[in-house]
Amino acid sequence: MDSCVGSILLSYTYEEKIAPIINFKKKDFKSHFEITQLFDPLIFVDEININDYQIILFDHNDFNHPNVIGCIDHHEDKGYNFGFK
């Protein structure tokens, strides 16, 4: 839940338009009733082509993809540098 809420709140802090994409398949998200009641509509990772977007990860740094441009995380660093130093 913290990843979802954090992603949504992060999207509101940017001046340019960005959309939070929830890293769940939509059909698997029904168990997160509290989030679906607070935030609607949500965009799920299985509803988009992730190659069409620049990605800022929130709360998970273990997704190595060429479109990742940043990461906000408190977990152990998995060693990806996401193309920046």
Residue pairs with C-beta under 8 A, 6 or more apart in sequence:
1 32
1 34
1 35
2 59
3 23
3 58
3 59
3 60
4 20
4 22
4 24
4 32
4 35
4 39
4 42
5 35
5 38
6 58
6 59
6 72
7 20
7 21
7 22
7 58
7 59
8 20
8 39
10 18
10 20
10 56
10 58
10 72
11 18
11 19
11 20
18 56
19 43
20 42
20 43
21 43
21 44
21 45
21 48
21 50
21 53
21 55
22 29
22 42
22 43
22 44
22 45
23 45
23 60
24 32
24 44
24 45
25 44
25 45
25 46
26 44
26 46
26 47
29 35
29 36
29 42
29 44
30 36
35 42
36 42
50 65
50 67
51 67
53 67
54 67
54 69
55 63
55 65
55 67
55 68
55 69
56 68
56 69
56 70
56 71
56 72
57 63
57 68
57 70
57 71
57 72
57 73
58 71
58 72
58 73
59 72
59 73
59 74
59 75
60 73
60 75
61 71
61 73
61 75
61 77
61 78
61 80
62 78
62 80
64 80
66 83
68 80
68 82
68 83
69 82
69 83
69 84
70 82
70 84
71 80
71 82
